[in-house]
């Protein structure tokens, strides 16, 4: 049996005066520390090696890839181009229509109009105040189940179904080559649920965009704990410095 490419999770090391200054500054209390942390992470993400492309280069027909928070399907299309089976979750009905249109040429793609979470539920998907039915895709990447307040609109929210993703993966009874997760703040609870489940052993590689800004005082420590846990695992590879 051919050995598949599964990288090893390692946190990037701050380089240069700016990154080192931000690494020191992130320990400051309150907002100044949060700002330094955000600036440093953006730099580290931008110069992180493109491991996603290398993993996809070793992905093939018969593999399974899953795109959580697929939006209009840019990452789904990259996954589908390998010939793998792809399951793409997108809860927003307006964005889902665009996802269907953009992936229609890929016969191995299955689109699911639901959100993925740590438990089954019916929740409000909060859209930006600037969201418009005349141009629903302009701010579609900012929609979130957990982020409210400034810049968001309750009036423009939409009720969506949330799938217990651990149960969903367990019922699939298949190994997952690539799991991409960009779910605007819902990743924290879902990651903890996955890490506590035996189904984790059936995933090769995970690429997760984390959103510490939702509640930095709580989520920055959660990010650091996830990084430390990821470094202890041989499988799955978990990349938290992606995008």
N, C-alpha and C positions, 0 to 999 in steps of 0.2 A: 504494500500500500504506500502511495506517495505521501511524503511528509508535506503538510501545508505550512505556508508562511504565517507564523504567529509571532509578532514582535514582543518585546519585553517593555513593560511600562516603566519609564524613568522620567522624573520631573526635570524639565530644562533648567539649566544653571544660569542665573543672571550674569550677563557679560557687560563690560563697559561701565563708564561712570554713571550714566543715567539709570540703567537697570539696577546697579548696585545701590544707588541712592534710593530708588523706589522700594527695593527689597528691605532696606533699613526703615524707610518711612511707613511701610505697611504695618509696622508694630505700634505706630502712634495710636492713641485712643480716638475713638469716634470717627467723624467724617474725614479728617486728614488721612488717617490710616486706610480708610476704605478707598479714597481717591488714589492713593499710592498703589494699593493692591490692584485696582482696576487698570491703571496705566501699565503696571508691570505685566499683568496677565495678557493684555492686548499685545504688548511687544513680544512676549514669549510665544504666544499663539502665532503671530505673523511669521516668526522665523523658525517655527517648529518644522521638522522635516515632513514631507508629504507622504506620511505613512499610509493614509487612506488610499492614495493612488497605487501604492505598492501592494496593498492587500487586495484591491480590486484586480490587479494584474494577475493575481493567483486565485481568482474566483472564476467559476466556470459553469456551464450548463449542469443542472442537477443540484447545485448549491441553492441555499435559501438566504436571501437578504431581506431585511425588514427596515423600513423607513418610517420612524415615528415623528410626526410633525412634518409631513411631506411637502406642505404648502403647494406650490404649482408643479412640483415634480422634477426640479433640477437634479437632485441627488438620486431620485428614483431612476431617472434616465441613465445616469452613470452606472448604476447597479445593473439595470436591465441590459445595457450594452455588452455585459460580460456573458449574456445568455442565461444567467441565473434566474430562478424564480424570485419575484419581488412582491412583498406585501407592503402596501403604503397606506398609512393612517393619516387622515386629515379631517378634522371635525367640522370646520367652518363650511357651511353649504355652498357659499359663493366661491370660495377657494377650491372646494372639492370639484366643482364643475370644470374649473380650469385644469385641475390635476387630471381628470378623466380625458379631457381634450388633448393635453400634452403627452399623455402616455398611451394614447389609442393605438399607436403604431407598434407597441411592444406587447406581443401576445403572452409573455410570461408575467406580466404585471397584474396584480389584483389590488384594486383600490377599496378601502374601507372608510366609510364616512362616520368615523367615531374617533374619540380621543383615547389615548392609552394612559392608564394610571395605575396606582397601587391598589385600587379597589373599584368595583363596579359602582356606577353612580349616574345620576343625571345632574349636570352642573351648568352654570352660566359661563359661556365663553365671552370674555370681556374684550371688546374691540376698542380701538382708539377713538377719541372724540372726533377726529378728522376722517373716520371711515365713512365712505359714501357708497350707496348702492349704484351710483353712476360710474364709480371707479373702485370696485371692491378690492382689487388686488394691490392698490398703492400702499396700503398699510397692513396688509394681511399677515406679514411676518411678526407683527407685534401683538397679535391676539393671544390671550392667555386665560387659563382657568383660575389662576391665583393672583395675578397682578391687577390691582384696582387703583383708584385714587387719581392722582394728577395725570392728565393726558388721556385717561380712559373714560368711556361713557357707558353708564348702566343702560341708558335708553337704546343704545345700539348693540347691546349684548344679545346673544342667542343661546337658547338651551341646546345642549348637545349630550349625546350618550357617551359615557366613559366605560371602557372595557377594563376589567381586571387583567392586566397584561401578563402577570405571572401565570394565572389560570389559562389564559389564551395560549401562551407558549407551551405550557404543559400538555394541553389538549392537542396541539399540533403534532407532538411526538416526532419532531424532526430536529436535527442539528441546524444551528443558524451560523452561517459563515460570517455575516456582517450585520450588526445591529447599530443603526444610526438613530440618535435621539436628540431632537431639538424641540422641546415641548414647553418652552417659555416659563420655567419655574416649577413645573410639575415633576421635573427630573429627580429632585431630591428624594421624595418619598418613594418613587418608583425604583431608583437605584438601590435604596436600602432594602426594598422588598426583594429585588432580584438577588442581591448579595446574601440574603437570608434563605434563598430557595435552592433546592437541588437542581432546578432547571438551569441555573447559571453554568453548570458543567457542560451544557450542550451548546454553548456559544463560543465561537472562536475569537471574535474581535468586536469591541464596542467603541463607538465614537460618539461622545456626548458633549453637547454645548451646554455649559452651565451658566446660570443666571444669578450670580451673587447679589446683583443690584436689587433684587426683589426684597430682600431683607438681609443686608450685608452682615449685621451683627450676628445673626444666626447662621447664615449660609456660608460665610467665609470659613469658619471652623468646620462646617460640614464638608466643604470642598477639600480642606487639608486632610481630614480623616479619610475621605474617599481616595485621595491621592496615595496616602500611606497604605491603604488596603490594596489598591491596584498594584502597587509595587511588590506585594507579597504573592501575587497570583501568576502562575504560568499560563493559565487559560481560565477565563478569557483575557485577552489583552484589552485594557481599558484606557482609552485616550481621553483625558479631560482637558487637554490643551488644543482642542480642535476647533478651528474657526473663531 
